[in-house]
């Protein structure tokens, strides 16, 4: 294990992009270590190593951007338990890690629908953000899984969170509504009905979000029966 970790760190150092890492820090992306390695290069590095839960857990536990992303690529999907997935998901506070975890791992788990339902109603804003992001990913790549989700409950909570101050939470909630609505005319009509109160809201951001959704669904709704 120690030898593998040493080799991975060597790969990262050889691929390090100091300018990118510095730019990330200026944008508030803070890790104990950030090599600034591109996602495509991290993917290439992951192919050099065998999948394994022990290695992935070790990588996930490090406060290093690239190691956390590698962990999402190297954890065997059929070996992750619901309890561990929940633990990982609730620990995410960085948007890039959230996106990579949902894309590389969470969306492929057989209980992804249950994760969405659990996280989207969680008291913690970060957990709800991850839940909405995962729901949006499922709408894109696994619509059959969306059918197992209690979508109305998830989306009504998302609508409620459109008024929260957290921009990440708000954007994730908006994405959940957007990608759900894209799936069908019925979905789009339901979403617009549920957010119709925002059209005349005194809050400009709410009016803007309503306009975004209406514009997003114009083509879907105009489709013939």
C-alpha positions, 0 to 999 in steps of 0.5 A: 500500500505504501509503495502504491501511494508513493508511486501515485504521489510521484505521478502527480508531482510529475504532472503538477501544474503550479499555475493551475493550483495557484489559480484554484487557491485564489478562487478559494479552492483549498486543500492541504495539497493541490497539484493542479493536475487536469481531470484527464491526466488524473484519469490516465493515472488511475488506469495504472492502478488496480481498483480496490476499496482499501486504496480508495479509502486511503486516498479519500482520507487525504486532504489532497485534491487529486487523491480524492478524485482518484479515490472516486475512480478507484473504488469498485462500484460493486463493493461500496456499501450504502453506509460508506457511500452516505459517509463519503457523500455527507463529507463533501464540501468542495464542488469539484469533488462533488461533481467527480464523486457523482460522475465517477461513483455515486451515479453507478451505485445500485442504490443511487436513488436512495442516496438522492432521497436521503441527501436531498432532505438532509438538514445539512446544506452540503448534503442536499447540494450533493443530493440534487447534483446526483439527481441531475446526473441520474436524469442525464445518464440513468433516467430508469433510476430516476423512476425509482426516486420519490421525485416529487418530494425531492423536487419540492425540497429543491424548489424550497432551496431555490430561496437559500443564500448558498449559491451552490445549493441554489444552483444544484437545486435548479439543475435538479429541476432543469434536468428533470423537466428536460425528460418529458413534456409532463415533467416540464409542465409540472416543474413550471407549475410548481415554480409559477409563484416565482414569476412575479416574485419581488426577489429578482433572483427568483424571477430570473430562475423562473425565466431560465426554467421557462426558456429551458422547457420551451422546446420540450413543452411545444412538442406535439402530443 
